[in-house]
Amino acid sequence: MKRSVLVGATTAALLALAPPATAAPSPKAGPFEDAGFSVVLDPNPFFCDFTVEVEVVGRARTLELPGGRTTQLNPGMRATVTNSETGESVSYSISGTIHRAPLPNGDIEVTQVGRNLVGDPELGLSILAGRFVFTSDAEGNPLTPAEGDGKVISICDALS
């Protein structure tokens, strides 16, 4: 199913909160590194109408590719999201891959493949499962809606 999803600036914020994976000079070099983190997200349109705690566990590696492109690999990464008001939790695999490619104007084309955690002003905190593409500025703030084939899983609905 084709969906158009406006991926909010919070997607960049979630990615920015994660410790950066060590960049490897080639796809075969460098180890995977711990990329776990925890964050409390107050109610806002990019997340849920209630406070949630997100705990991400797993490892990641960022591959430096020709032309300034990168690919972030996240094998076995999981997110547990807890509704701070009720204590109810849900866990999801977020082991998707994130490809970034610079565009001539300095923006970045971001392609998310697999299962990725995002914050979205229309959908709230969600899992995008499939292949979704959007454009961000150099700081990671989304500029265009994500479009792609796949499934959207609302974490807020699961916890409300």
Sine and cosine of phi, psi and omega as CSV:
sin_phi,cos_phi,sin_psi,cos_psi,sin_omega,cos_omega
0.00,0.00,0.75,-0.67,0.01,-1.00
-1.00,0.09,0.77,-0.63,0.01,-1.00
-0.78,-0.63,0.56,-0.83,0.14,-0.99
-0.94,-0.34,0.86,-0.50,-0.08,-1.00
-0.79,-0.61,0.84,-0.55,0.09,-1.00
-0.99,0.15,0.95,-0.32,-0.02,-1.00
-1.00,0.06,0.90,-0.45,-0.12,-0.99
-0.96,0.29,0.16,-0.99,0.02,-1.00
-0.86,0.50,-0.31,0.95,-0.02,-1.00
-0.94,0.33,-0.41,0.91,0.10,-0.99
-0.85,0.52,-0.72,0.69,0.04,-1.00
-0.89,0.46,-0.62,0.79,0.01,-1.00
-0.90,0.44,-0.68,0.73,0.03,-1.00
-0.88,0.47,-0.69,0.72,0.01,-1.00
-0.92,0.39,-0.59,0.81,-0.01,-1.00
-0.94,0.35,-0.45,0.89,-0.01,-1.00
-0.96,0.29,-0.43,0.90,0.01,-1.00
-0.96,0.27,0.66,-0.75,0.08,-1.00
-0.88,0.48,0.65,-0.76,-0.02,-1.00
-0.92,0.39,0.65,-0.76,0.09,-1.00
-0.96,0.28,0.49,-0.87,0.01,-1.00
-0.92,0.39,0.78,-0.63,0.02,-1.00
-0.97,0.25,0.72,-0.69,0.01,-1.00
-0.97,-0.24,0.59,-0.81,-0.01,-1.00
-0.93,0.37,-0.39,0.92,0.05,-1.00
-0.55,-0.84,0.33,-0.94,-0.03,-1.00
-0.85,0.53,-0.36,0.93,-0.03,-1.00
-0.99,-0.11,-0.13,0.99,-0.09,-1.00
-0.98,-0.20,0.39,-0.92,0.12,-0.99
0.99,0.13,0.60,-0.80,-0.01,-1.00
-1.00,0.09,0.30,-0.95,0.21,-0.98
-0.97,0.26,0.57,-0.82,-0.03,-1.00
-0.86,-0.52,0.44,-0.90,0.06,-1.00
-0.86,0.50,0.78,-0.63,-0.01,-1.00
-0.82,-0.57,0.35,0.94,-0.03,-1.00
-0.95,0.31,0.47,-0.88,0.07,-1.00
-0.30,-0.95,0.28,-0.96,0.10,-0.99
-0.77,-0.64,0.56,-0.83,0.03,-1.00
-0.47,-0.88,0.59,-0.81,0.12,-0.99
-0.99,-0.17,0.79,-0.62,-0.03,-1.00
-0.93,-0.37,0.91,-0.40,0.03,-1.00
-0.94,0.33,0.35,-0.94,0.00,-1.00
-0.84,0.54,0.74,-0.67,0.13,-0.99
-0.18,-0.98,0.24,-0.97,-0.11,-0.99
-0.88,0.48,-0.39,0.92,-0.01,-1.00
-0.99,0.17,-0.29,0.96,-0.05,-1.00
-0.86,-0.51,-0.89,-0.45,-0.02,-1.00
-0.86,-0.52,0.17,-0.99,0.05,-1.00
-0.98,0.17,0.08,1.00,0.00,-1.00
-0.65,-0.76,0.32,-0.95,-0.02,-1.00
-0.95,0.31,0.72,-0.70,0.07,-1.00
-0.79,-0.61,0.47,-0.88,0.15,-0.99
-0.94,-0.34,0.77,-0.64,0.02,-1.00
-0.93,-0.36,0.81,-0.59,0.09,-1.00
-0.86,-0.50,0.86,-0.51,0.01,-1.00
-0.94,-0.34,0.76,-0.65,0.07,-1.00
-0.81,-0.59,0.58,-0.81,0.04,-1.00
0.57,-0.82,-0.14,-0.99,-0.03,-1.00
-0.79,-0.61,0.34,-0.94,-0.04,-1.00
-0.52,-0.86,0.32,-0.95,0.11,-0.99
-0.52,-0.86,0.70,-0.72,0.06,-1.00
-0.96,-0.28,0.81,-0.58,0.02,-1.00
-0.99,-0.13,0.79,-0.62,0.10,-0.99
-1.00,0.07,0.82,-0.57,-0.06,-1.00
-0.88,-0.47,0.28,-0.96,0.02,-1.00
-0.84,0.54,0.48,-0.88,0.06,-1.00
0.97,0.24,0.29,0.96,0.01,-1.00
0.98,0.20,0.15,0.99,0.02,-1.00
-0.98,0.21,0.44,-0.90,0.12,-0.99
-0.69,-0.72,0.42,-0.91,0.13,-0.99
-0.74,-0.67,0.82,-0.57,0.03,-1.00
-0.98,-0.22,0.86,-0.51,0.02,-1.00
-0.98,-0.18,0.70,-0.72,-0.08,-1.00
-0.73,-0.69,0.84,0.54,-0.09,-1.00
-0.91,0.42,0.72,-0.69,0.07,-1.00
0.95,0.33,0.12,0.99,-0.02,-1.00
-0.94,0.34,0.64,-0.77,0.00,-1.00
-0.72,-0.70,0.52,-0.86,0.09,-1.00
-0.85,-0.53,0.74,-0.67,0.15,-0.99
-0.92,-0.39,0.82,-0.58,-0.03,-1.00
-0.89,-0.45,0.79,-0.62,-0.06,-1.00
-0.88,-0.48,0.76,-0.65,0.13,-0.99
-0.96,0.28,0.91,-0.41,-0.07,-1.00
-0.91,0.41,-0.39,0.92,-0.02,-1.00
-0.99,0.15,-0.61,0.80,-0.08,-1.00
-0.96,-0.28,-0.33,0.94,-0.07,-1.00
0.99,0.13,-0.06,1.00,0.01,-1.00
-0.94,0.34,0.65,-0.76,-0.02,-1.00
-0.79,-0.62,0.45,-0.89,0.16,-0.99
-0.71,-0.70,0.52,-0.85,0.02,-1.00
-0.82,-0.58,0.60,-0.80,-0.03,-1.00
-0.66,-0.75,0.54,-0.84,0.23,-0.97
-0.96,0.29,0.74,-0.67,0.11,-0.99
-0.79,-0.61,0.76,0.65,-0.10,-1.00
-1.00,0.02,0.41,0.91,0.00,-1.00
-0.94,0.35,0.16,-0.99,0.01,-1.00
-0.93,-0.36,0.63,-0.77,-0.01,-1.00
-0.87,-0.50,0.87,-0.50,0.02,-1.00
-0.96,-0.26,0.71,-0.71,0.05,-1.00
-0.81,-0.59,0.74,-0.67,0.01,-1.00
-0.72,-0.70,0.81,-0.59,0.01,-1.00
-0.93,0.36,0.60,-0.80,0.06,-1.00
-0.98,-0.21,0.37,-0.93,-0.04,-1.00
-0.82,0.57,-0.50,0.86,-0.02,-1.00
-1.00,0.09,0.05,1.00,0.02,-1.00
0.99,-0.13,-0.21,0.98,0.07,-1.00
-0.96,0.28,0.13,-0.99,-0.05,-1.00
-0.83,-0.56,0.76,-0.65,0.16,-0.99
-1.00,0.02,0.83,-0.55,-0.03,-1.00
-0.93,-0.37,0.82,-0.57,0.06,-1.00
-0.88,-0.47,0.87,-0.50,0.03,-1.00
-0.96,-0.29,0.81,-0.58,-0.03,-1.00
-0.84,-0.54,0.69,-0.72,-0.02,-1.00
1.00,-0.07,-0.61,-0.79,-0.06,-1.00
-0.94,-0.34,0.88,-0.47,-0.03,-1.00
-0.75,-0.66,0.56,-0.83,0.02,-1.00
-1.00,0.01,0.78,-0.63,0.01,-1.00
-0.67,-0.74,0.38,-0.93,0.19,-0.98
-0.94,-0.33,0.77,-0.64,-0.13,-0.99
-0.69,-0.72,0.72,-0.69,-0.04,-1.00
-0.91,0.41,-0.41,0.91,0.03,-1.00
-1.00,-0.02,-0.62,0.79,-0.10,-0.99
-0.97,-0.25,-0.21,0.98,-0.09,-1.00
0.96,0.26,-0.39,-0.92,0.00,-1.00
-0.95,0.30,0.85,-0.53,-0.13,-0.99
-0.59,-0.81,0.30,-0.95,0.19,-0.98
-0.97,-0.23,0.80,-0.60,0.15,-0.99
-0.98,-0.19,0.87,-0.50,-0.02,-1.00
-0.90,-0.44,0.92,-0.38,-0.05,-1.00
0.58,-0.81,-0.65,-0.76,0.04,-1.00
-0.78,-0.62,0.90,-0.44,-0.03,-1.00
-0.79,-0.61,0.64,-0.76,-0.03,-1.00
-0.79,-0.61,0.67,-0.74,0.12,-0.99
-0.51,-0.86,0.18,-0.98,0.04,-1.00
-0.93,-0.37,0.68,-0.74,0.07,-1.00
-0.83,-0.56,0.27,-0.96,0.13,-0.99
-0.99,0.17,0.02,-1.00,-0.06,-1.00
-0.89,0.46,-0.40,0.92,0.02,-1.00
-1.00,0.06,-0.07,1.00,0.02,-1.00
0.99,-0.11,0.07,1.00,0.03,-1.00
-0.98,0.18,0.85,-0.53,-0.03,-1.00
-0.87,0.50,0.67,-0.74,0.00,-1.00
-0.93,-0.36,-0.44,0.90,-0.03,-1.00
-0.79,-0.62,0.40,-0.92,0.07,-1.00
-0.91,0.42,0.56,-0.83,0.11,-0.99
-0.97,0.23,0.66,-0.75,0.08,-1.00
-0.77,-0.64,0.58,-0.82,0.04,-1.00
0.11,-0.99,-0.09,-1.00,0.03,-1.00
-0.95,-0.31,0.75,-0.67,0.03,-1.00
0.42,-0.91,-0.34,-0.94,-0.11,-0.99
-0.84,-0.55,0.60,-0.80,0.09,-1.00
-0.94,-0.34,0.82,-0.57,0.03,-1.00
-0.93,-0.36,0.90,-0.44,-0.02,-1.00
-0.99,0.13,0.92,-0.40,0.05,-1.00
-0.94,0.33,-0.58,0.81,0.00,-1.00
-0.89,0.46,-0.69,0.72,0.04,-1.00
-0.88,0.47,-0.63,0.78,-0.02,-1.00
-0.91,0.40,-0.44,0.90,-0.06,-1.00
-0.97,-0.23,-0.03,1.00,-0.05,-1.00
-1.00,-0.08,0.00,0.00,0.00,0.00
